[in-house]
Amino acid sequence: MKLNQLSDNPGAAKARKRIGRGIGSGTGKTSGHGHKGQKARSGVAIKGFEGGQMPLHRRLPKRGFNNIFAKSYKVVNLGRLQAAIDAGRLDAKKPVDGAALQEAGVVKTLRDGIRLLAKGELKAKIDITVAGASKAAVEAVEKAGGSVTVVQKAPVAAGEAAEAAPASE
């Protein structure tokens, strides 16, 4: 076989639609865009427009709200911790916190902190610092001989930030 004998599978490469190539092509003159009007122009997308009828997103009732103060915690189960310890990525003898979990590849991002849950089994004795933990997870860690420290990130108040900045007179 030579390079000039290579060919693609039949039907694998579809020819592009050639528009604006004469009346006989079927897509000549207006190139499939009809006559005049907003939609004949480029860069038009009338999302949700239903021809003057009340659009669906306005017919449906509003529901719920988005809490801008909600915390987004990363969930870590005891089974994941034990798997990381067994794989040698996490050292159970050293204190475990968010940075150690991130370094071990247990979590990618920390967000607002780590929340420890009790799914799985923990055999190793660990001292872990987290932003939140379930009662069952705390009991399981203490049963294995470890300890759980729950620490919340201190919120920065707006007044404190203003005081920290030097006053210019």
QUIJOUR-V823721 format. One line per field, one symbol per residue. phi: phi as a letter, one per 20 degrees, with the letter a starting at -180 (. if undefined). A space follows every 10 residues. Layout:
# QUIJOUR-V823721
phi: ???
This chain:
# QUIJOUR-V823721
phi: .dgfefbfff nfdefffeem cnfffncele lmdmdlngff eemdbefmfc mnfgfgfdfe ffbmbdffef edeeecegff fffffffnec effefdcgff ffffnfcece lepddecefn cddfecdddc eabfgfffff ffffnebdde cefffeffff ffffffedc
